[in-house]
Amino acid sequence: MIIDVHAHLDFLPKEKIEEIQKDKNVKLVISNSVNLESCKKNIILSKKFSKIKLGAGLYPEKKNTLKEYKKFEEFVNQNKKKIIAIGEIGLDSTEDLDFKTQIKLFKNQLKLAEKLKVPAIIHTRKAEKEVIEILRDYKCKKILHCFSGKLKLVKQADKQGCYFSIPTNIVRSEHFQKMIEILPKEKILTETDSPYLSPYKDKKNKPAFIKESIKVISKIWKKTTLQTEKQIEKNFK
């Protein structure tokens, strides 16, 4: 069974979401949010479709200010029973944003994850070192989504107890394949980042395509695809 810990189903058309719900090979998808509007769309999806779970978070973007965070925190407190993770949150130095504000928002949301006792699903682009340093101070479970930092940073994050969600473009990424080689099997999760990072150049991504990740991971682990799926499901639980 496929578990997708990081998708953006609110970016997909209705018929594609219905297709996911009907797919017998897909067990669960966490639809990660990027702003308050995204949170509101994803909670509707989580109420309508049993396989879809809500990740509520403010991604590093211009509309996500400290003022907006107050509205977000209110949303989280009102809907905490439906929230399975705080995500997608993190730091991004490639965006034209105030980095101090990003850090404040990131820390506030990590505190929320601690309070709710749910994992934080974390984005980091060109700020991997800063993210790992910040994470040392928080006790919530941490999932590093599509982590592209250097392997020495991968090892540091592993020592902190972080989990790593591996995207479907592992089929052509030596970096993600190497991560599978060096990380404990118990720390690996699967994701699509749908509709992005497809394993197929001519198709938008979807949870079903995790089957391609499973093939690559199984080959590296020297396991059957069924054994690999069971290991990842155990890690998720």
Biotite code that builds the C-alpha atoms (Angstrom):
import biotite.structure as struc

atoms = struc.array([
    struc.Atom([0.000, 0.000, 0.000], chain_id="A", res_id=1, res_name="MET", atom_name="CA", element="C"),
    struc.Atom([1.166, 3.489, -0.874], chain_id="A", res_id=2, res_name="ILE", atom_name="CA", element="C"),
    struc.Atom([1.539, 6.257, 1.724], chain_id="A", res_id=3, res_name="ILE", atom_name="CA", element="C"),
    struc.Atom([2.210, 9.782, 0.446], chain_id="A", res_id=4, res_name="ASP", atom_name="CA", element="C"),
    struc.Atom([3.261, 12.082, 3.286], chain_id="A", res_id=5, res_name="VAL", atom_name="CA", element="C"),
    struc.Atom([3.647, 15.161, 1.131], chain_id="A", res_id=6, res_name="HIS", atom_name="CA", element="C"),
    struc.Atom([1.290, 16.191, -1.657], chain_id="A", res_id=7, res_name="ALA", atom_name="CA", element="C"),
    struc.Atom([-0.623, 19.348, -2.573], chain_id="A", res_id=8, res_name="HIS", atom_name="CA", element="C"),
    struc.Atom([-4.002, 17.951, -3.472], chain_id="A", res_id=9, res_name="LEU", atom_name="CA", element="C"),
    struc.Atom([-5.644, 21.363, -3.275], chain_id="A", res_id=10, res_name="ASP", atom_name="CA", element="C"),
    struc.Atom([-3.706, 22.140, -6.470], chain_id="A", res_id=11, res_name="PHE", atom_name="CA", element="C"),
    struc.Atom([-5.387, 19.265, -8.331], chain_id="A", res_id=12, res_name="LEU", atom_name="CA", element="C"),
    struc.Atom([-8.748, 19.193, -10.171], chain_id="A", res_id=13, res_name="PRO", atom_name="CA", element="C"),
    struc.Atom([-11.679, 17.423, -8.503], chain_id="A", res_id=14, res_name="LYS", atom_name="CA", element="C"),
    struc.Atom([-11.606, 14.408, -10.844], chain_id="A", res_id=15, res_name="GLU", atom_name="CA", element="C"),
    struc.Atom([-7.951, 13.705, -9.975], chain_id="A", res_id=16, res_name="LYS", atom_name="CA", element="C"),
    struc.Atom([-8.733, 13.737, -6.256], chain_id="A", res_id=17, res_name="ILE", atom_name="CA", element="C"),
    struc.Atom([-11.635, 11.346, -6.756], chain_id="A", res_id=18, res_name="GLU", atom_name="CA", element="C"),
    struc.Atom([-9.270, 9.076, -8.680], chain_id="A", res_id=19, res_name="GLU", atom_name="CA", element="C"),
    struc.Atom([-6.908, 9.002, -5.672], chain_id="A", res_id=20, res_name="ILE", atom_name="CA", element="C"),
    struc.Atom([-9.775, 8.077, -3.336], chain_id="A", res_id=21, res_name="GLN", atom_name="CA", element="C"),
    struc.Atom([-10.757, 5.156, -5.592], chain_id="A", res_id=22, res_name="LYS", atom_name="CA", element="C"),
    struc.Atom([-7.212, 3.836, -6.056], chain_id="A", res_id=23, res_name="ASP", atom_name="CA", element="C"),
    struc.Atom([-6.949, 0.643, -4.000], chain_id="A", res_id=24, res_name="LYS", atom_name="CA", element="C"),
    struc.Atom([-3.149, 0.853, -3.904], chain_id="A", res_id=25, res_name="ASN", atom_name="CA", element="C"),
    struc.Atom([-3.170, 4.237, -2.147], chain_id="A", res_id=26, res_name="VAL", atom_name="CA", element="C"),
    struc.Atom([-3.683, 3.985, 1.606], chain_id="A", res_id=27, res_name="LYS", atom_name="CA", element="C"),
    struc.Atom([-3.215, 7.577, 2.772], chain_id="A", res_id=28, res_name="LEU", atom_name="CA", element="C"),
    struc.Atom([-2.130, 10.998, 1.529], chain_id="A", res_id=29, res_name="VAL", atom_name="CA", element="C"),
    struc.Atom([-1.208, 14.022, 3.636], chain_id="A", res_id=30, res_name="ILE", atom_name="CA", element="C"),
    struc.Atom([-2.228, 17.112, 1.696], chain_id="A", res_id=31, res_name="SER", atom_name="CA", element="C"),
    struc.Atom([0.192, 19.803, 2.833], chain_id="A", res_id=32, res_name="ASN", atom_name="CA", element="C"),
    struc.Atom([-0.901, 23.440, 2.939], chain_id="A", res_id=33, res_name="SER", atom_name="CA", element="C"),
    struc.Atom([1.110, 26.498, 1.938], chain_id="A", res_id=34, res_name="VAL", atom_name="CA", element="C"),
    struc.Atom([-1.019, 29.340, 3.345], chain_id="A", res_id=35, res_name="ASN", atom_name="CA", element="C"),
    struc.Atom([-4.298, 29.892, 5.176], chain_id="A", res_id=36, res_name="LEU", atom_name="CA", element="C"),
    struc.Atom([-6.388, 29.662, 1.995], chain_id="A", res_id=37, res_name="GLU", atom_name="CA", element="C"),
    struc.Atom([-4.685, 26.363, 1.206], chain_id="A", res_id=38, res_name="SER", atom_name="CA", element="C"),
    struc.Atom([-5.427, 25.100, 4.746], chain_id="A", res_id=39, res_name="CYS", atom_name="CA", element="C"),
    struc.Atom([-9.117, 25.841, 4.258], chain_id="A", res_id=40, res_name="LYS", atom_name="CA", element="C"),
    struc.Atom([-9.208, 23.959, 0.949], chain_id="A", res_id=41, res_name="LYS", atom_name="CA", element="C"),
    struc.Atom([-7.368, 20.972, 2.382], chain_id="A", res_id=42, res_name="ASN", atom_name="CA", element="C"),
    struc.Atom([-9.584, 20.632, 5.422], chain_id="A", res_id=43, res_name="ILE", atom_name="CA", element="C"),
    struc.Atom([-12.601, 20.415, 3.107], chain_id="A", res_id=44, res_name="ILE", atom_name="CA", element="C"),
    struc.Atom([-10.827, 17.638, 1.173], chain_id="A", res_id=45, res_name="LEU", atom_name="CA", element="C"),
    struc.Atom([-9.950, 15.797, 4.397], chain_id="A", res_id=46, res_name="SER", atom_name="CA", element="C"),
    struc.Atom([-13.590, 15.854, 5.473], chain_id="A", res_id=47, res_name="LYS", atom_name="CA", element="C"),
    struc.Atom([-14.864, 14.643, 2.109], chain_id="A", res_id=48, res_name="LYS", atom_name="CA", element="C"),
    struc.Atom([-12.276, 11.954, 1.314], chain_id="A", res_id=49, res_name="PHE", atom_name="CA", element="C"),
    struc.Atom([-11.249, 9.370, 3.900], chain_id="A", res_id=50, res_name="SER", atom_name="CA", element="C"),
    struc.Atom([-7.772, 8.791, 2.432], chain_id="A", res_id=51, res_name="LYS", atom_name="CA", element="C"),
    struc.Atom([-6.823, 12.459, 2.567], chain_id="A", res_id=52, res_name="ILE", atom_name="CA", element="C"),
    struc.Atom([-5.389, 13.892, 5.780], chain_id="A", res_id=53, res_name="LYS", atom_name="CA", element="C"),
    struc.Atom([-4.707, 17.521, 6.608], chain_id="A", res_id=54, res_name="LEU", atom_name="CA", element="C"),
    struc.Atom([-1.262, 19.053, 6.932], chain_id="A", res_id=55, res_name="GLY", atom_name="CA", element="C"),
    struc.Atom([-1.741, 22.668, 8.048], chain_id="A", res_id=56, res_name="ALA", atom_name="CA", element="C"),
    struc.Atom([1.140, 25.059, 7.534], chain_id="A", res_id=57, res_name="GLY", atom_name="CA", element="C"),
    struc.Atom([2.453, 28.380, 6.317], chain_id="A", res_id=58, res_name="LEU", atom_name="CA", element="C"),
    struc.Atom([5.116, 27.970, 3.631], chain_id="A", res_id=59, res_name="TYR", atom_name="CA", element="C"),
    struc.Atom([7.735, 30.693, 3.089], chain_id="A", res_id=60, res_name="PRO", atom_name="CA", element="C"),
    struc.Atom([5.906, 33.130, 0.798], chain_id="A", res_id=61, res_name="GLU", atom_name="CA", element="C"),
    struc.Atom([5.079, 36.841, 0.836], chain_id="A", res_id=62, res_name="LYS", atom_name="CA", element="C"),
    struc.Atom([1.477, 36.529, 2.002], chain_id="A", res_id=63, res_name="LYS", atom_name="CA", element="C"),
    struc.Atom([2.566, 34.564, 5.090], chain_id="A", res_id=64, res_name="ASN", atom_name="CA", element="C"),
    struc.Atom([3.356, 37.342, 7.563], chain_id="A", res_id=65, res_name="THR", atom_name="CA", element="C"),
    struc.Atom([3.404, 37.403, 11.360], chain_id="A", res_id=66, res_name="LEU", atom_name="CA", element="C"),
    struc.Atom([-0.040, 39.013, 11.188], chain_id="A", res_id=67, res_name="LYS", atom_name="CA", element="C"),
    struc.Atom([-1.269, 36.160, 9.006], chain_id="A", res_id=68, res_name="GLU", atom_name="CA", element="C"),
    struc.Atom([0.199, 33.671, 11.482], chain_id="A", res_id=69, res_name="TYR", atom_name="CA", element="C"),
    struc.Atom([-2.297, 34.768, 14.147], chain_id="A", res_id=70, res_name="LYS", atom_name="CA", element="C"),
    struc.Atom([-5.173, 33.823, 11.822], chain_id="A", res_id=71, res_name="LYS", atom_name="CA", element="C"),
    struc.Atom([-3.445, 30.543, 11.030], chain_id="A", res_id=72, res_name="PHE", atom_name="CA", element="C"),
    struc.Atom([-2.966, 29.692, 14.713], chain_id="A", res_id=73, res_name="GLU", atom_name="CA", element="C"),
    struc.Atom([-6.667, 30.352, 15.296], chain_id="A", res_id=74, res_name="GLU", atom_name="CA", element="C"),
    struc.Atom([-7.509, 28.002, 12.404], chain_id="A", res_id=75, res_name="PHE", atom_name="CA", element="C"),
    struc.Atom([-5.252, 25.313, 13.877], chain_id="A", res_id=76, res_name="VAL", atom_name="CA", element="C"),
    struc.Atom([-6.769, 25.592, 17.347], chain_id="A", res_id=77, res_name="ASN", atom_name="CA", element="C"),
    struc.Atom([-10.279, 25.374, 15.911], chain_id="A", res_id=78, res_name="GLN", atom_name="CA", element="C"),
    struc.Atom([-9.476, 22.331, 13.755], chain_id="A", res_id=79, res_name="ASN", atom_name="CA", element="C"),
    struc.Atom([-6.784, 20.501, 15.715], chain_id="A", res_id=80, res_name="LYS", atom_name="CA", element="C"),
    struc.Atom([-8.703, 17.203, 15.697], chain_id="A", res_id=81, res_name="LYS", atom_name="CA", element="C"),
    struc.Atom([-8.437, 17.087, 11.895], chain_id="A", res_id=82, res_name="LYS", atom_name="CA", element="C"),
    struc.Atom([-4.752, 18.034, 11.678], chain_id="A", res_id=83, res_name="ILE", atom_name="CA", element="C"),
    struc.Atom([-2.342, 15.130, 11.265], chain_id="A", res_id=84, res_name="ILE", atom_name="CA", element="C"),
    struc.Atom([0.771, 17.296, 10.744], chain_id="A", res_id=85, res_name="ALA", atom_name="CA", element="C"),
    struc.Atom([2.004, 20.877, 10.689], chain_id="A", res_id=86, res_name="ILE", atom_name="CA", element="C"),
    struc.Atom([3.202, 21.343, 7.145], chain_id="A", res_id=87, res_name="GLY", atom_name="CA", element="C"),
    struc.Atom([4.504, 22.527, 4.861], chain_id="A", res_id=88, res_name="GLU", atom_name="CA", element="C"),
    struc.Atom([6.736, 24.813, 6.896], chain_id="A", res_id=89, res_name="ILE", atom_name="CA", element="C"),
    struc.Atom([10.390, 25.823, 6.796], chain_id="A", res_id=90, res_name="GLY", atom_name="CA", element="C"),
    struc.Atom([12.978, 28.198, 5.387], chain_id="A", res_id=91, res_name="LEU", atom_name="CA", element="C"),
    struc.Atom([13.852, 29.233, 1.847], chain_id="A", res_id=92, res_name="ASP", atom_name="CA", element="C"),
    struc.Atom([16.734, 31.581, 1.110], chain_id="A", res_id=93, res_name="SER", atom_name="CA", element="C"),
    struc.Atom([15.984, 31.600, -2.625], chain_id="A", res_id=94, res_name="THR", atom_name="CA", element="C"),
    struc.Atom([12.775, 33.575, -2.057], chain_id="A", res_id=95, res_name="GLU", atom_name="CA", element="C"),
    struc.Atom([12.820, 37.376, -1.792], chain_id="A", res_id=96, res_name="ASP", atom_name="CA", element="C"),
    struc.Atom([11.588, 37.349, 1.805], chain_id="A", res_id=97, res_name="LEU", atom_name="CA", element="C"),
    struc.Atom([12.743, 38.683, 5.145], chain_id="A", res_id=98, res_name="ASP", atom_name="CA", element="C"),
    struc.Atom([14.724, 35.788, 6.600], chain_id="A", res_id=99, res_name="PHE", atom_name="CA", element="C"),
    struc.Atom([14.177, 36.849, 10.222], chain_id="A", res_id=100, res_name="LYS", atom_name="CA", element="C"),
    struc.Atom([10.419, 36.738, 9.672], chain_id="A", res_id=101, res_name="THR", atom_name="CA", element="C"),
    struc.Atom([10.741, 33.310, 8.068], chain_id="A", res_id=102, res_name="GLN", atom_name="CA", element="C"),
    struc.Atom([12.627, 32.044, 11.120], chain_id="A", res_id=103, res_name="ILE", atom_name="CA", element="C"),
    struc.Atom([10.013, 33.443, 13.511], chain_id="A", res_id=104, res_name="LYS", atom_name="CA", element="C"),
    struc.Atom([7.161, 31.814, 11.575], chain_id="A", res_id=105, res_name="LEU", atom_name="CA", element="C"),
    struc.Atom([9.078, 28.537, 11.394], chain_id="A", res_id=106, res_name="PHE", atom_name="CA", element="C"),
    struc.Atom([9.714, 28.470, 15.140], chain_id="A", res_id=107, res_name="LYS", atom_name="CA", element="C"),
    struc.Atom([6.115, 29.400, 15.948], chain_id="A", res_id=108, res_name="ASN", atom_name="CA", element="C"),
    struc.Atom([4.865, 26.489, 13.847], chain_id="A", res_id=109, res_name="GLN", atom_name="CA", element="C"),
    struc.Atom([7.324, 24.043, 15.400], chain_id="A", res_id=110, res_name="LEU", atom_name="CA", element="C"),
    struc.Atom([5.913, 25.061, 18.787], chain_id="A", res_id=111, res_name="LYS", atom_name="CA", element="C"),
    struc.Atom([2.425, 24.317, 17.444], chain_id="A", res_id=112, res_name="LEU", atom_name="CA", element="C"),
    struc.Atom([3.549, 20.859, 16.321], chain_id="A", res_id=113, res_name="ALA", atom_name="CA", element="C"),
    struc.Atom([4.907, 20.226, 19.822], chain_id="A", res_id=114, res_name="GLU", atom_name="CA", element="C"),
    struc.Atom([1.666, 21.432, 21.376], chain_id="A", res_id=115, res_name="LYS", atom_name="CA", element="C"),
    struc.Atom([-0.503, 19.259, 19.133], chain_id="A", res_id=116, res_name="LEU", atom_name="CA", element="C"),
    struc.Atom([1.933, 16.313, 19.362], chain_id="A", res_id=117, res_name="LYS", atom_name="CA", element="C"),
    struc.Atom([2.001, 15.911, 15.593], chain_id="A", res_id=118, res_name="VAL", atom_name="CA", element="C"),
    struc.Atom([4.942, 15.816, 13.157], chain_id="A", res_id=119, res_name="PRO", atom_name="CA", element="C"),
    struc.Atom([6.276, 18.889, 11.395], chain_id="A", res_id=120, res_name="ALA", atom_name="CA", element="C"),
    struc.Atom([6.737, 18.488, 7.633], chain_id="A", res_id=121, res_name="ILE", atom_name="CA", element="C"),
    struc.Atom([9.635, 20.687, 6.666], chain_id="A", res_id=122, res_name="ILE", atom_name="CA", element="C"),
    struc.Atom([10.707, 22.446, 3.483], chain_id="A", res_id=123, res_name="HIS", atom_name="CA", element="C"),
    struc.Atom([14.213, 23.820, 3.193], chain_id="A", res_id=124, res_name="THR", atom_name="CA", element="C"),
    struc.Atom([15.880, 25.322, 0.130], chain_id="A", res_id=125, res_name="ARG", atom_name="CA", element="C"),
    struc.Atom([19.405, 26.695, 0.394], chain_id="A", res_id=126, res_name="LYS", atom_name="CA", element="C"),
    struc.Atom([18.840, 26.957, 4.170], chain_id="A", res_id=127, res_name="ALA", atom_name="CA", element="C"),
    struc.Atom([19.452, 23.361, 5.224], chain_id="A", res_id=128, res_name="GLU", atom_name="CA", element="C"),
    struc.Atom([22.121, 24.179, 7.798], chain_id="A", res_id=129, res_name="LYS", atom_name="CA", element="C"),
    struc.Atom([19.929, 26.828, 9.485], chain_id="A", res_id=130, res_name="GLU", atom_name="CA", element="C"),
    struc.Atom([16.932, 24.481, 9.577], chain_id="A", res_id=131, res_name="VAL", atom_name="CA", element="C"),
    struc.Atom([18.888, 21.652, 11.213], chain_id="A", res_id=132, res_name="ILE", atom_name="CA", element="C"),
    struc.Atom([20.295, 24.030, 13.843], chain_id="A", res_id=133, res_name="GLU", atom_name="CA", element="C"),
    struc.Atom([16.790, 25.285, 14.694], chain_id="A", res_id=134, res_name="ILE", atom_name="CA", element="C"),
    struc.Atom([15.316, 21.782, 14.857], chain_id="A", res_id=135, res_name="LEU", atom_name="CA", element="C"),
    struc.Atom([17.654, 20.837, 17.717], chain_id="A", res_id=136, res_name="ARG", atom_name="CA", element="C"),
    struc.Atom([15.502, 22.908, 20.073], chain_id="A", res_id=137, res_name="ASP", atom_name="CA", element="C"),
    struc.Atom([12.184, 21.178, 19.299], chain_id="A", res_id=138, res_name="TYR", atom_name="CA", element="C"),
    struc.Atom([10.928, 17.775, 20.388], chain_id="A", res_id=139, res_name="LYS", atom_name="CA", element="C"),
    struc.Atom([8.195, 17.182, 17.826], chain_id="A", res_id=140, res_name="CYS", atom_name="CA", element="C"),
    struc.Atom([8.719, 14.502, 15.195], chain_id="A", res_id=141, res_name="LYS", atom_name="CA", element="C"),
    struc.Atom([10.322, 16.034, 12.110], chain_id="A", res_id=142, res_name="LYS", atom_name="CA", element="C"),
    struc.Atom([9.957, 14.992, 8.482], chain_id="A", res_id=143, res_name="ILE", atom_name="CA", element="C"),
    struc.Atom([12.380, 16.604, 6.049], chain_id="A", res_id=144, res_name="LEU", atom_name="CA", element="C"),
    struc.Atom([10.565, 16.819, 2.739], chain_id="A", res_id=145, res_name="HIS", atom_name="CA", element="C"),
    struc.Atom([12.627, 16.433, -0.450], chain_id="A", res_id=146, res_name="CYS", atom_name="CA", element="C"),
    struc.Atom([15.820, 17.258, 1.460], chain_id="A", res_id=147, res_name="PHE", atom_name="CA", element="C"),
    struc.Atom([18.478, 18.417, -0.993], chain_id="A", res_id=148, res_name="SER", atom_name="CA", element="C"),
    struc.Atom([21.220, 19.375, 1.450], chain_id="A", res_id=149, res_name="GLY", atom_name="CA", element="C"),
    struc.Atom([24.709, 17.880, 1.430], chain_id="A", res_id=150, res_name="LYS", atom_name="CA", element="C"),
    struc.Atom([25.083, 14.332, 2.706], chain_id="A", res_id=151, res_name="LEU", atom_name="CA", element="C"),
    struc.Atom([26.938, 15.520, 5.814], chain_id="A", res_id=152, res_name="LYS", atom_name="CA", element="C"),
    struc.Atom([23.792, 17.514, 6.692], chain_id="A", res_id=153, res_name="LEU", atom_name="CA", element="C"),
    struc.Atom([21.659, 14.449, 5.974], chain_id="A", res_id=154, res_name="VAL", atom_name="CA", element="C"),
    struc.Atom([23.718, 12.552, 8.548], chain_id="A", res_id=155, res_name="LYS", atom_name="CA", element="C"),
    struc.Atom([23.395, 15.394, 11.077], chain_id="A", res_id=156, res_name="GLN", atom_name="CA", element="C"),
    struc.Atom([19.617, 15.447, 10.665], chain_id="A", res_id=157, res_name="ALA", atom_name="CA", element="C"),
    struc.Atom([19.498, 11.663, 11.027], chain_id="A", res_id=158, res_name="ASP", atom_name="CA", element="C"),
    struc.Atom([21.372, 11.897, 14.342], chain_id="A", res_id=159, res_name="LYS", atom_name="CA", element="C"),
    struc.Atom([18.703, 14.337, 15.522], chain_id="A", res_id=160, res_name="GLN", atom_name="CA", element="C"),
    struc.Atom([16.028, 11.754, 14.795], chain_id="A", res_id=161, res_name="GLY", atom_name="CA", element="C"),
    struc.Atom([14.601, 13.327, 11.638], chain_id="A", res_id=162, res_name="CYS", atom_name="CA", element="C"),
    struc.Atom([12.654, 11.303, 9.094], chain_id="A", res_id=163, res_name="TYR", atom_name="CA", element="C"),
    struc.Atom([13.134, 11.837, 5.351], chain_id="A", res_id=164, res_name="PHE", atom_name="CA", element="C"),
    struc.Atom([10.352, 11.755, 2.769], chain_id="A", res_id=165, res_name="SER", atom_name="CA", element="C"),
    struc.Atom([11.803, 10.719, -0.572], chain_id="A", res_id=166, res_name="ILE", atom_name="CA", element="C"),
    struc.Atom([10.133, 12.129, -3.701], chain_id="A", res_id=167, res_name="PRO", atom_name="CA", element="C"),
    struc.Atom([9.288, 10.170, -6.826], chain_id="A", res_id=168, res_name="THR", atom_name="CA", element="C"),
    struc.Atom([11.993, 11.872, -8.874], chain_id="A", res_id=169, res_name="ASN", atom_name="CA", element="C"),
    struc.Atom([14.379, 9.506, -7.072], chain_id="A", res_id=170, res_name="ILE", atom_name="CA", element="C"),
    struc.Atom([14.141, 7.552, -10.328], chain_id="A", res_id=171, res_name="VAL", atom_name="CA", element="C"),
    struc.Atom([16.633, 10.021, -11.856], chain_id="A", res_id=172, res_name="ARG", atom_name="CA", element="C"),
    struc.Atom([18.218, 11.622, -8.773], chain_id="A", res_id=173, res_name="SER", atom_name="CA", element="C"),
    struc.Atom([21.572, 10.266, -7.606], chain_id="A", res_id=174, res_name="GLU", atom_name="CA", element="C"),
    struc.Atom([21.247, 12.407, -4.458], chain_id="A", res_id=175, res_name="HIS", atom_name="CA", element="C"),
    struc.Atom([18.042, 10.728, -3.264], chain_id="A", res_id=176, res_name="PHE", atom_name="CA", element="C"),
    struc.Atom([19.359, 7.298, -4.226], chain_id="A", res_id=177, res_name="GLN", atom_name="CA", element="C"),
    struc.Atom([22.455, 7.959, -2.120], chain_id="A", res_id=178, res_name="LYS", atom_name="CA", element="C"),
    struc.Atom([20.274, 9.036, 0.800], chain_id="A", res_id=179, res_name="MET", atom_name="CA", element="C"),
    struc.Atom([18.507, 5.677, 0.642], chain_id="A", res_id=180, res_name="ILE", atom_name="CA", element="C"),
    struc.Atom([21.904, 3.967, 0.782], chain_id="A", res_id=181, res_name="GLU", atom_name="CA", element="C"),
    struc.Atom([23.226, 5.838, 3.831], chain_id="A", res_id=182, res_name="ILE", atom_name="CA", element="C"),
    struc.Atom([20.109, 6.353, 5.977], chain_id="A", res_id=183, res_name="LEU", atom_name="CA", element="C"),
    struc.Atom([18.542, 3.760, 8.299], chain_id="A", res_id=184, res_name="PRO", atom_name="CA", element="C"),
    struc.Atom([15.563, 2.039, 6.664], chain_id="A", res_id=185, res_name="LYS", atom_name="CA", element="C"),
    struc.Atom([13.475, 3.085, 9.666], chain_id="A", res_id=186, res_name="GLU", atom_name="CA", element="C"),
    struc.Atom([13.828, 6.793, 8.754], chain_id="A", res_id=187, res_name="LYS", atom_name="CA", element="C"),
    struc.Atom([12.461, 6.608, 5.199], chain_id="A", res_id=188, res_name="ILE", atom_name="CA", element="C"),
    struc.Atom([9.019, 7.792, 4.082], chain_id="A", res_id=189, res_name="LEU", atom_name="CA", element="C"),
    struc.Atom([7.609, 8.328, 0.591], chain_id="A", res_id=190, res_name="THR", atom_name="CA", element="C"),
    struc.Atom([6.117, 11.423, -1.018], chain_id="A", res_id=191, res_name="GLU", atom_name="CA", element="C"),
    struc.Atom([5.164, 12.867, -4.379], chain_id="A", res_id=192, res_name="THR", atom_name="CA", element="C"),
    struc.Atom([4.924, 16.634, -3.830], chain_id="A", res_id=193, res_name="ASP", atom_name="CA", element="C"),
    struc.Atom([2.042, 16.265, -6.314], chain_id="A", res_id=194, res_name="SER", atom_name="CA", element="C"),
    struc.Atom([1.555, 17.740, -8.810], chain_id="A", res_id=195, res_name="PRO", atom_name="CA", element="C"),
    struc.Atom([5.328, 18.354, -8.880], chain_id="A", res_id=196, res_name="TYR", atom_name="CA", element="C"),
    struc.Atom([8.459, 16.132, -9.059], chain_id="A", res_id=197, res_name="LEU", atom_name="CA", element="C"),
    struc.Atom([6.892, 13.466, -11.262], chain_id="A", res_id=198, res_name="SER", atom_name="CA", element="C"),
    struc.Atom([8.955, 10.397, -12.156], chain_id="A", res_id=199, res_name="PRO", atom_name="CA", element="C"),
    struc.Atom([7.583, 10.799, -15.692], chain_id="A", res_id=200, res_name="TYR", atom_name="CA", element="C"),
    struc.Atom([8.706, 13.785, -17.718], chain_id="A", res_id=201, res_name="LYS", atom_name="CA", element="C"),
    struc.Atom([5.425, 14.023, -19.617], chain_id="A", res_id=202, res_name="ASP", atom_name="CA", element="C"),
    struc.Atom([2.966, 13.577, -16.703], chain_id="A", res_id=203, res_name="LYS", atom_name="CA", element="C"),
    struc.Atom([1.990, 15.564, -13.632], chain_id="A", res_id=204, res_name="LYS", atom_name="CA", element="C"),
    struc.Atom([2.658, 13.726, -10.388], chain_id="A", res_id=205, res_name="ASN", atom_name="CA", element="C"),
    struc.Atom([0.120, 11.790, -8.326], chain_id="A", res_id=206, res_name="LYS", atom_name="CA", element="C"),
    struc.Atom([0.284, 9.453, -5.294], chain_id="A", res_id=207, res_name="PRO", atom_name="CA", element="C"),
    struc.Atom([0.010, 6.302, -7.430], chain_id="A", res_id=208, res_name="ALA", atom_name="CA", element="C"),
    struc.Atom([3.409, 7.112, -8.936], chain_id="A", res_id=209, res_name="PHE", atom_name="CA", element="C"),
    struc.Atom([5.070, 6.256, -5.614], chain_id="A", res_id=210, res_name="ILE", atom_name="CA", element="C"),
    struc.Atom([5.174, 2.752, -7.097], chain_id="A", res_id=211, res_name="LYS", atom_name="CA", element="C"),
    struc.Atom([8.197, 3.994, -9.078], chain_id="A", res_id=212, res_name="GLU", atom_name="CA", element="C"),
    struc.Atom([9.941, 5.139, -5.881], chain_id="A", res_id=213, res_name="SER", atom_name="CA", element="C"),
    struc.Atom([9.239, 1.764, -4.301], chain_id="A", res_id=214, res_name="ILE", atom_name="CA", element="C"),
    struc.Atom([10.957, -0.010, -7.212], chain_id="A", res_id=215, res_name="LYS", atom_name="CA", element="C"),
    struc.Atom([14.122, 2.076, -6.823], chain_id="A", res_id=216, res_name="VAL", atom_name="CA", element="C"),
    struc.Atom([14.203, 1.852, -3.017], chain_id="A", res_id=217, res_name="ILE", atom_name="CA", element="C"),
    struc.Atom([13.603, -1.911, -3.145], chain_id="A", res_id=218, res_name="SER", atom_name="CA", element="C"),
    struc.Atom([16.529, -2.378, -5.519], chain_id="A", res_id=219, res_name="LYS", atom_name="CA", element="C"),
    struc.Atom([18.872, -0.395, -3.237], chain_id="A", res_id=220, res_name="ILE", atom_name="CA", element="C"),
    struc.Atom([17.635, -2.183, -0.117], chain_id="A", res_id=221, res_name="TRP", atom_name="CA", element="C"),
    struc.Atom([17.666, -5.565, -1.898], chain_id="A", res_id=222, res_name="LYS", atom_name="CA", element="C"),
    struc.Atom([14.103, -6.154, -0.737], chain_id="A", res_id=223, res_name="LYS", atom_name="CA", element="C"),
    struc.Atom([10.896, -7.078, -2.522], chain_id="A", res_id=224, res_name="THR", atom_name="CA", element="C"),
    struc.Atom([8.503, -4.225, -3.292], chain_id="A", res_id=225, res_name="THR", atom_name="CA", element="C"),
    struc.Atom([6.064, -5.673, -0.742], chain_id="A", res_id=226, res_name="LEU", atom_name="CA", element="C"),
    struc.Atom([8.758, -5.707, 1.976], chain_id="A", res_id=227, res_name="GLN", atom_name="CA", element="C"),
    struc.Atom([9.652, -2.107, 1.138], chain_id="A", res_id=228, res_name="THR", atom_name="CA", element="C"),
    struc.Atom([6.031, -0.958, 1.286], chain_id="A", res_id=229, res_name="GLU", atom_name="CA", element="C"),
    struc.Atom([5.580, -2.664, 4.656], chain_id="A", res_id=230, res_name="LYS", atom_name="CA", element="C"),
    struc.Atom([8.757, -1.037, 6.038], chain_id="A", res_id=231, res_name="GLN", atom_name="CA", element="C"),
    struc.Atom([7.612, 2.433, 4.949], chain_id="A", res_id=232, res_name="ILE", atom_name="CA", element="C"),
    struc.Atom([4.135, 1.877, 6.369], chain_id="A", res_id=233, res_name="GLU", atom_name="CA", element="C"),
    struc.Atom([5.723, 0.807, 9.676], chain_id="A", res_id=234, res_name="LYS", atom_name="CA", element="C"),
    struc.Atom([7.889, 3.940, 9.648], chain_id="A", res_id=235, res_name="ASN", atom_name="CA", element="C"),
    struc.Atom([4.825, 6.105, 9.067], chain_id="A", res_id=236, res_name="PHE", atom_name="CA", element="C"),
    struc.Atom([2.905, 4.503, 11.942], chain_id="A", res_id=237, res_name="LYS", atom_name="CA", element="C"),
])
